[in-house]
């Protein structure tokens, strides 16, 4: 595959999967890997990824089931193009379909209540609440611009069928804000896992699975600790990264 200027191919070290990324642009981080590990998929499901970026979540989740279908939605045309070429590179074009479009248009484009699951690694920076990144691409990926977390959740809720699942990663300090938006859209938080850099540190991320039209009832999972007291990756992080 011919690379465009500034691009590189990174080995995901999982079943021979690769991904295209820009050397000086937005690249996926640990949060996406943790979200993929936390997400539950089932055979023959249809899954939407809202804000797919370079396509990391569908690529990683394609490993879980051999017959899931993904609609990956990305606002930025250049990133959507890169994600689409990553899908082609891995021979997954029959299962992962990348669309350059606004996620708020997804329900009208793909149908209301047609999906079994939605995944989303949304921008973390609150609207008008953080400094913007240097480049527009990175800024759009990391900060809420004209699309708020409420609009993202609303789109996901409209896509999901009853008992469908929305799985997200979000900043722990904004957890209650996220819960408010989820329940406003009839998405009941069901599974939660806090992510801590070290055991004695407060959580900085939260992994949340919610279910549409479900009854209240929250299952708290043990915290996910990234580093041990000596600063080494914990055995669970090594497992998630397939190093164990």
C-alpha positions as CSV (number, residue, x, y, z in Angstrom):
1,X,0.0,0.0,0.0
2,X,1.3,3.4,-0.9
3,X,1.5,5.8,2.0
4,X,0.6,9.5,1.9
5,X,3.1,12.1,3.2
6,X,3.5,11.9,7.0
7,X,1.8,8.4,7.3
8,X,3.2,5.3,8.8
9,X,2.0,1.7,9.3
10,X,1.9,0.5,12.9
11,X,1.8,-3.2,14.0
12,X,-1.1,-3.8,16.4
13,X,0.6,-7.0,17.5
14,X,-2.8,-8.8,17.3
15,X,-3.5,-11.5,14.7
16,X,-1.4,-9.7,12.2
17,X,-3.4,-6.5,12.3
18,X,-2.0,-3.1,11.2
19,X,-3.1,0.5,11.3
20,X,-2.3,3.6,9.4
21,X,-1.4,6.7,11.5
22,X,0.2,10.0,11.0
23,X,3.6,10.6,12.5
24,X,2.7,14.1,13.7
25,X,-1.1,13.8,13.9
26,X,-3.6,12.2,16.2
27,X,-2.8,8.6,17.2
28,X,-4.8,6.2,19.3
29,X,-3.8,5.8,23.0
30,X,-4.2,3.4,25.8
31,X,-7.8,4.5,26.4
32,X,-8.8,3.0,23.1
33,X,-7.1,-0.3,23.9
34,X,-8.7,-0.4,27.3
35,X,-12.1,0.3,25.8
36,X,-11.8,-2.5,23.3
37,X,-10.9,-4.9,26.0
38,X,-13.9,-3.7,28.2
39,X,-16.4,-3.9,25.3
40,X,-18.4,-7.1,25.0
41,X,-19.4,-8.3,21.5
42,X,-21.6,-11.2,20.4
43,X,-21.9,-13.2,17.2
44,X,-23.6,-11.6,14.2
45,X,-24.1,-8.2,15.9
46,X,-24.2,-4.9,14.1
47,X,-22.0,-2.3,15.9
48,X,-21.5,1.4,15.3
49,X,-18.4,3.3,16.3
50,X,-19.1,7.0,16.7
51,X,-15.9,9.0,16.1
52,X,-13.7,6.2,14.9
53,X,-10.6,8.3,14.3
54,X,-8.1,6.0,12.5
55,X,-10.4,3.0,13.0
56,X,-8.7,1.5,16.0
57,X,-11.8,0.2,17.8
58,X,-13.4,-1.7,14.9
59,X,-10.0,-3.2,14.1
60,X,-9.4,-4.4,17.6
61,X,-13.0,-5.6,18.1
62,X,-13.1,-7.5,14.9
63,X,-10.8,-10.0,16.7
64,X,-13.5,-10.9,19.2
65,X,-16.1,-12.3,16.8
66,X,-15.7,-13.5,13.2
67,X,-19.0,-12.2,12.0
68,X,-19.7,-8.8,13.6
69,X,-20.4,-5.9,11.2
70,X,-19.2,-2.4,11.9
71,X,-20.3,1.0,10.7
72,X,-17.4,3.3,11.6
73,X,-18.2,7.1,11.5
74,X,-15.7,9.8,11.4
75,X,-16.2,13.6,10.9
76,X,-12.8,14.4,9.5
77,X,-12.4,13.2,5.9
78,X,-8.7,12.7,6.0
79,X,-8.9,10.4,9.1
80,X,-11.9,8.6,7.6
81,X,-9.8,8.0,4.5
82,X,-6.9,6.7,6.6
83,X,-9.3,4.4,8.6
84,X,-10.8,3.0,5.4
85,X,-7.3,2.2,4.0
86,X,-6.4,0.5,7.2
87,X,-9.5,-1.7,6.9
88,X,-8.5,-2.5,3.3
89,X,-4.9,-3.3,4.5
90,X,-6.3,-5.8,6.9
91,X,-8.7,-7.4,4.5
92,X,-11.8,-6.4,6.5
93,X,-13.7,-4.4,4.0
94,X,-16.6,-6.9,4.1
95,X,-17.1,-6.3,7.8
96,X,-16.0,-2.7,8.6
97,X,-17.5,0.2,6.6
98,X,-16.0,3.6,7.2
99,X,-18.2,6.7,6.6
100,X,-17.0,10.4,6.5
101,X,-19.9,12.1,8.2
102,X,-21.2,13.8,11.3
103,X,-22.2,11.3,13.9
104,X,-25.4,13.2,14.5
105,X,-26.6,12.2,11.0
106,X,-26.0,8.5,11.7
107,X,-29.5,7.5,12.8
108,X,-31.1,9.0,9.7
109,X,-28.4,7.4,7.5
110,X,-28.4,3.9,9.0
111,X,-31.8,3.5,10.6
112,X,-33.4,4.1,14.0
113,X,-32.9,1.3,16.6
114,X,-31.0,-0.9,14.2
115,X,-27.8,-1.6,16.1
116,X,-27.1,-4.1,18.8
117,X,-24.2,-2.1,20.2
118,X,-22.4,1.3,19.9
119,X,-18.9,2.1,21.0
120,X,-17.4,5.5,21.5
121,X,-14.2,7.1,22.6
122,X,-15.4,10.7,22.6
123,X,-13.4,13.9,22.9
124,X,-12.5,14.5,26.6
125,X,-12.2,18.3,26.7
126,X,-15.4,20.0,27.7
127,X,-16.7,22.7,25.3
128,X,-15.1,26.0,26.1
129,X,-13.4,24.4,29.1
130,X,-9.9,23.4,27.9
131,X,-7.1,24.8,25.8
132,X,-7.3,23.7,22.1
133,X,-4.5,21.5,20.7
134,X,-2.1,22.9,18.2
135,X,-3.5,21.2,15.0
136,X,-7.2,21.1,14.0
137,X,-7.1,17.4,13.6
138,X,-5.9,16.7,17.1
139,X,-8.2,19.4,18.5
140,X,-11.3,17.9,16.9
141,X,-10.3,14.5,18.2
142,X,-9.6,15.6,21.8
143,X,-12.0,18.5,22.5
144,X,-15.8,18.9,22.1
145,X,-16.3,21.4,19.4
146,X,-19.8,21.9,18.0
147,X,-20.8,18.4,19.2
148,X,-21.4,17.9,22.9
149,X,-21.3,14.7,24.9
150,X,-25.1,15.0,25.2
151,X,-25.5,15.0,21.4
152,X,-23.1,12.0,21.1
153,X,-25.1,10.0,23.7
154,X,-28.4,11.0,22.0
155,X,-27.2,9.8,18.6
156,X,-26.0,6.5,20.2
157,X,-29.4,6.0,22.0
158,X,-31.3,6.6,18.8
159,X,-29.2,4.0,16.9
160,X,-29.6,1.3,19.6
161,X,-32.4,-1.2,19.8
162,X,-34.0,-2.0,23.1
163,X,-31.4,-3.7,25.4
164,X,-28.7,-2.5,23.1
165,X,-25.4,-1.5,24.7
166,X,-23.4,1.7,24.6
167,X,-19.8,1.3,25.7
168,X,-17.6,4.3,26.3
169,X,-14.4,5.6,28.0
170,X,-14.6,9.0,29.6
171,X,-12.7,11.2,32.1
172,X,-13.5,10.0,35.6
173,X,-14.1,13.6,36.9
174,X,-17.0,13.9,34.4
175,X,-18.6,10.6,35.3
176,X,-21.7,12.1,36.8
177,X,-22.2,14.4,33.8
178,X,-22.0,11.3,31.6
179,X,-24.5,9.4,33.7
180,X,-26.9,12.3,33.5
181,X,-26.8,12.3,29.7
182,X,-27.1,8.6,29.5
183,X,-30.2,8.4,31.7
184,X,-31.7,11.3,29.8
185,X,-31.6,9.2,26.7
186,X,-33.0,6.0,28.5
187,X,-29.5,4.4,28.6
188,X,-29.0,2.9,32.0
189,X,-25.4,2.5,33.3
190,X,-24.9,-1.2,34.0
191,X,-21.2,-1.9,34.2
192,X,-18.5,0.5,35.4
193,X,-14.8,0.2,35.8
194,X,-12.5,3.0,37.0
195,X,-8.9,3.2,35.6
196,X,-6.1,4.4,38.0
197,X,-2.5,5.0,37.1
198,X,-1.5,3.5,40.4
199,X,-3.5,1.8,43.2
200,X,-3.1,4.8,45.5
201,X,-4.0,7.3,42.9
202,X,-7.6,8.5,42.1
203,X,-9.2,7.3,38.9
204,X,-8.5,9.3,35.7
205,X,-10.7,7.3,33.3
206,X,-13.9,5.4,33.6
207,X,-15.2,2.6,31.4
208,X,-19.0,2.5,31.2
209,X,-21.4,0.1,29.6
210,X,-25.0,1.2,29.5
211,X,-28.1,-0.5,28.2
212,X,-31.1,1.0,26.5
213,X,-34.5,0.7,28.4
214,X,-32.9,-1.4,31.0
215,X,-33.9,-1.4,34.7
216,X,-31.6,0.4,37.2
217,X,-28.8,-1.7,38.7
218,X,-25.1,-0.9,38.5
219,X,-22.3,-3.5,38.6
220,X,-19.0,-2.0,39.9
221,X,-16.0,-3.9,38.6
222,X,-12.6,-3.9,40.4
223,X,-10.5,-0.9,39.4
224,X,-8.0,-1.3,36.6
225,X,-4.6,-0.3,37.8
226,X,-2.0,0.6,35.1
227,X,1.3,0.6,37.0
228,X,2.6,-1.2,40.1
229,X,4.5,0.6,42.9
230,X,7.7,0.1,40.9
231,X,6.3,1.8,37.9
232,X,6.0,-1.4,35.8
233,X,2.8,-2.3,33.9
234,X,0.5,-4.5,35.9
235,X,-0.2,-8.1,34.8
236,X,-3.6,-7.1,33.6
237,X,-2.3,-4.3,31.4
238,X,0.2,-6.9,30.0
239,X,-2.7,-9.2,29.4
240,X,-4.7,-6.5,27.6
241,X,-1.7,-5.7,25.4
242,X,-1.2,-9.4,24.8
243,X,2.2,-9.4,26.4
244,X,1.4,-11.9,29.1
